[in-house]
Amino acid sequence: MTDGKLLVKDKDIVVPGEVLASGMGYLPGHGTYRDNDKIIANRLGLLTVDGKVLKTVPLAGRYMPKRNDVIIGKVIDILMSGWRLDTNSPYSAVLPLKDASFSYIAKGADLTRYFELDDYVVVKITSVTSQKLVDVTCKGPGLYKLKGGRIIQVNTHKVPRIIGKKGSMVSLIKKATDCKIIVGQNGITWVNGEPEMEVITVNAIKMIEEQSHISGLTDKVQAYLEKTTGKKIEIKIEE
Amino acid sequence: MSSKYNKRTNDRKFDETRPIEAKAGVIKKADGSAMFRIGKTTAYAAVYGPRELHPKHMQDPKKGLLRCNYNMMPFSAEERVRPGPSRRSKEISMVTQKALLPVVNLEDYPNAVVDVFIELTETDSGSRCAGICAASIALADAGITMKDMVVSISTGIIDHQIVVDLDGEEEHITDLDVADIPIAMVPSTEEITLLQMDGKASKEELLKSIEEAKPVLKKIAETQRKALKEKYKG
């Protein structure tokens, strides 16, 4: 029992219950578990072989809060000492008073002066407990209350594709449409700009979401943006 | 013991199922969904969640809740099915939940709920088994963590002859003894998660029919996996 044998290929789609490897040579990572000398997938995903560790990258499912994620939350309740935010996941988050603003908020102050119900706020997750109690902060660069614009929801697992390598995809759209775009890790996305441009931005994001598996997507999105905005986009290749 | 039932009314082999078709991701709005068709029985399953559980007193801090709902459409059978929950549909919802529970890692979703809705658009016996098969594909499609995908089929014993996957016609044979035995199994561990029986059979026959169902169930498990992979093929 020294060698392990990989029974599927790297980057394969694996389904729950599928035996990925036999023998003790491999280690189970996220989305896999060990049953005696077998490693079995326990969720649908893309298999990644990282040295001796086997893990799966999820392709579907709801957003699960993770520490240090920047997300967009919606204020659903005002508490004694903070706000409750909907995070587009099974668990809501609490924004405590001390993490809400740089200025001092006195006890008993009117909290709606800072955040009103149904406001959208860009926040960062500071902690997630084992019981999935989520704490967030609004103190930090790029964390603030959103004013104007529109909110759309995208698949949380497609967020990296929408942002692109080093933000290449999202900056391409920003450049073409002059819209401000914030993509939360939870899939909630905020778009703000000229109304016509907002529509083009939303369509471009939907296009990325639907065709995320296609290679050469950046060129396709660029062609779409050039056609609809009537502008020529020059991308600088920064390395 | 020789059986009077030596040829099936539908010309199938004794261990042959009706044609099976499975598809994942058929309901866009759901977090996960699947269609499972076996012969003239079609089940659709939609999974929503994990999501926040209300009412709050039902929440469990140790693990999530799996809620299953089995429903036959009014036009799914020859006789109109009265809409709304019935004694039968409540029972099947309950056994479906119990059949799926051993594989779903509900500890990952404390205080939350995973809802499974199973709708049958046409039924010709074996509907709870089709429902369970559809539900496990839908759960996997929704990205729920689970140890394995449950498979289910009904076996039958017609005058001491073990037959796999009874259809409506066989179920209604009156001049011979018919036993209908729905079975659900976790393919990797061969753990039985559902076993019901309707009719008359000896202990030996029952045990033998479970053994005979196992290879058939494993074949269905392959169909389920293929259905999920098909969705992401490109």
Chai-1 contact restraints between the chains, C-beta under 6 A:
chainA,res_idxA,chainB,res_idxB,connection_type,confidence,min_distance_angstrom,max_distance_angstrom,comment,restraint_id
A,I13,B,K229,contact,1.0,0.0,6.0,A-B,restraint_1
A,I13,B,Y232,contact,1.0,0.0,6.0,A-B,restraint_2
A,V15,B,A140,contact,1.0,0.0,6.0,A-B,restraint_3
A,V15,B,R225,contact,1.0,0.0,6.0,A-B,restraint_4
A,V15,B,L228,contact,1.0,0.0,6.0,A-B,restraint_5
A,P16,B,A140,contact,1.0,0.0,6.0,A-B,restraint_6
A,P16,B,M146,contact,1.0,0.0,6.0,A-B,restraint_7
A,P16,B,D148,contact,1.0,0.0,6.0,A-B,restraint_8
A,P16,B,M149,contact,1.0,0.0,6.0,A-B,restraint_9
A,G17,B,D148,contact,1.0,0.0,6.0,A-B,restraint_10
A,G17,B,M149,contact,1.0,0.0,6.0,A-B,restraint_11
A,G17,B,S188,contact,1.0,0.0,6.0,A-B,restraint_12
A,N42,B,T145,contact,1.0,0.0,6.0,A-B,restraint_13
A,N42,B,K147,contact,1.0,0.0,6.0,A-B,restraint_14
A,R43,B,G143,contact,1.0,0.0,6.0,A-B,restraint_15
A,R43,B,T145,contact,1.0,0.0,6.0,A-B,restraint_16
A,L44,B,A140,contact,1.0,0.0,6.0,A-B,restraint_17
A,L44,B,G143,contact,1.0,0.0,6.0,A-B,restraint_18
A,P58,B,G143,contact,1.0,0.0,6.0,A-B,restraint_19
A,A60,B,G143,contact,1.0,0.0,6.0,A-B,restraint_20
A,G61,B,G143,contact,1.0,0.0,6.0,A-B,restraint_21
A,R62,B,P50,contact,1.0,0.0,6.0,A-B,restraint_22
A,P90,B,P50,contact,1.0,0.0,6.0,A-B,restraint_23
A,P90,B,R51,contact,1.0,0.0,6.0,A-B,restraint_24
A,P90,B,E52,contact,1.0,0.0,6.0,A-B,restraint_25
A,P90,B,A112,contact,1.0,0.0,6.0,A-B,restraint_26
A,Q131,B,P61,contact,1.0,0.0,6.0,A-B,restraint_27
A,Q131,B,P110,contact,1.0,0.0,6.0,A-B,restraint_28
A,K132,B,P110,contact,1.0,0.0,6.0,A-B,restraint_29
